[in-house]
Amino acid sequence: MKLRRSRASKRGRIEIIPMIDVMFFLLANFMLASLAMQRLDAVKINLPSGQAESMAENQPLTMSIDQKNGIFIDHQPVRLDQVEASVKRRLKTDRNVVIAADDAAAQGVVVHAMLAARRGGAEHFLIAVDRE
């Protein structure tokens, strides 16, 4: 007479469906986190090439001039006659202004914007370039 075990032994199985759910959840979180790191309000300009050291963590005031000679201070459009007042309002403890001028921007507009920023209280100008 053959004796049977009271319990039938079951083989362990690895369920893959919950693992797929977890992987899709992680993928969606990483995608959203990477989108949050992007600066979506940036002004589209083509910077000239050059070599420069990296800047410190505290970001100074940024003045951008696009290829259509539009002037933006911290991504807010301003006219040339408003640059001085806008720089006075936005300058903090450091008196540095980063100039991010498009390669196709007119040199005269860049110089006049820098002079207006100087009248507004800027002491030092940093020129933004693309790293080669």
Backbone torsions as a table, in degrees:
resi	resn	phi	psi	omega
1	MET	NA	134.3	-176.7
2	LYS	-97.9	128.6	179.8
3	LEU	-92.0	137.2	176.6
4	ARG	-100.7	149.7	174.5
5	ARG	-73.8	149.9	-178.6
6	SER	-69.1	-29.3	178.0
7	ARG	-115.6	138.8	174.3
8	ALA	-84.7	133.0	-178.9
9	SER	-76.3	132.7	179.0
10	LYS	-105.7	141.2	175.5
11	ARG	-83.8	141.3	177.7
12	GLY	-72.1	142.2	177.9
13	ARG	-124.3	144.6	174.6
14	ILE	-97.6	117.4	179.0
15	GLU	-83.2	125.2	-175.2
16	ILE	-93.0	-21.9	-176.8
17	ILE	-61.4	-47.3	178.0
18	PRO	-64.2	-32.0	178.2
19	MET	-66.9	-38.3	177.4
20	ILE	-65.1	-41.0	178.1
21	ASP	-60.6	-43.4	179.4
22	VAL	-64.8	-40.5	-179.6
23	MET	-65.4	-41.4	177.0
24	PHE	-65.6	-37.4	176.7
25	PHE	-62.2	-45.1	178.6
26	LEU	-65.0	-41.4	179.1
27	LEU	-60.6	-45.6	179.7
28	ALA	-63.3	-40.3	178.7
29	ASN	-64.6	-42.3	179.1
30	PHE	-67.3	-36.2	177.5
31	MET	-65.2	-43.9	179.0
32	LEU	-66.8	-37.2	178.8
33	ALA	-66.4	-39.3	179.7
34	SER	-69.6	-32.8	176.0
35	LEU	-68.8	-33.3	178.9
36	ALA	-68.6	-22.9	179.8
37	MET	-81.6	-14.3	-178.2
38	GLN	-78.6	145.4	173.5
39	ARG	-94.2	97.3	-175.2
40	LEU	-83.2	-13.3	-178.7
41	ASP	-97.3	14.2	-176.3
42	ALA	-73.1	149.2	176.1
43	VAL	-82.0	131.9	-177.8
44	LYS	-81.4	109.9	177.4
45	ILE	-137.2	154.1	176.0
46	ASN	-102.1	108.3	-177.7
47	LEU	-80.3	147.6	174.0
48	PRO	-70.5	157.8	-178.7
49	SER	-83.7	152.0	178.6
50	GLY	175.9	173.0	178.1
51	GLN	-112.0	131.7	-179.3
52	ALA	-151.3	155.9	176.9
53	GLU	-76.7	156.7	177.5
54	SER	-69.5	150.8	-178.4
55	MET	-86.3	163.1	177.6
56	ALA	-70.4	172.3	-176.4
57	GLU	-66.2	-38.4	-178.9
58	ASN	-75.5	124.9	-175.9
59	GLN	-89.4	123.6	175.3
60	PRO	-76.3	177.1	178.1
61	LEU	-61.9	136.3	-178.9
62	THR	-112.7	127.2	175.0
63	MET	-115.4	116.4	-178.1
64	SER	-108.1	141.7	175.3
65	ILE	-126.0	118.0	-176.7
66	ASP	-87.1	-178.2	-175.0
67	GLN	-69.3	-17.3	176.4
68	LYS	-95.1	16.0	179.3
69	ASN	64.0	25.1	173.4
70	GLY	-80.0	138.7	-177.5
71	ILE	-106.7	131.7	179.5
72	PHE	-127.7	131.1	174.4
73	ILE	-113.1	116.2	-173.6
74	ASP	49.5	47.5	175.3
75	HIS	69.4	11.3	176.2
76	GLN	-106.4	124.2	-178.6
77	PRO	-68.3	136.5	176.6
78	VAL	-137.8	156.7	173.6
79	ARG	-87.9	165.0	-177.9
80	LEU	-60.8	-36.4	-179.9
81	ASP	-75.8	-9.3	178.3
82	GLN	-100.2	-5.1	-175.3
83	VAL	-61.9	-46.0	-176.7
84	GLU	-59.2	-48.7	-179.0
85	ALA	-66.4	-38.2	-179.4
86	SER	-67.6	-39.6	178.3
87	VAL	-66.4	-40.5	178.1
88	LYS	-58.7	-42.6	-179.1
89	ARG	-68.2	-37.2	-169.4
90	ARG	-96.7	-13.3	-179.4
91	LEU	-68.0	136.5	179.3
92	LYS	-104.9	-145.7	-176.5
93	THR	-65.2	-42.9	177.9
94	ASP	-86.0	142.6	-175.1
95	ARG	-102.3	31.9	179.6
96	ASN	-92.3	142.7	176.4
97	VAL	-129.2	127.2	176.4
98	VAL	-89.2	126.9	177.4
99	ILE	-101.6	115.8	177.1
100	ALA	-114.9	88.0	-177.2
101	ALA	-101.1	136.5	176.9
102	ASP	-63.6	150.7	-179.9
103	ASP	-62.2	-29.4	-177.9
104	ALA	-93.9	1.3	180.0
105	ALA	-69.6	147.3	179.3
106	ALA	-69.9	134.6	-177.5
107	GLN	-62.8	-35.6	-179.5
108	GLY	-63.6	-39.4	179.1
109	VAL	-65.5	-40.9	179.6
110	VAL	-63.3	-44.6	-178.9
111	VAL	-65.6	-44.1	179.5
112	HIS	-65.1	-37.1	177.2
113	ALA	-66.0	-39.3	178.2
114	MET	-66.5	-39.6	178.4
115	LEU	-65.7	-39.3	177.6
116	ALA	-66.7	-37.7	176.8
117	ALA	-66.7	-35.6	177.1
118	ARG	-63.3	-42.0	176.0
119	ARG	-64.7	-27.1	179.0
120	GLY	-80.8	-5.1	175.8
121	GLY	118.6	-0.1	178.7
122	ALA	-71.2	136.2	179.6
123	GLU	-106.3	-39.3	-177.3
124	HIS	-126.1	140.6	178.1
125	PHE	-114.8	133.2	176.6
126	LEU	-113.5	129.4	-177.7
127	ILE	-96.1	123.5	179.6
128	ALA	-84.1	133.7	177.2
129	VAL	-135.3	158.6	171.9
130	ASP	-79.9	139.5	176.3
131	ARG	-75.1	141.0	-179.6
132	GLU	-78.9	NA	NA
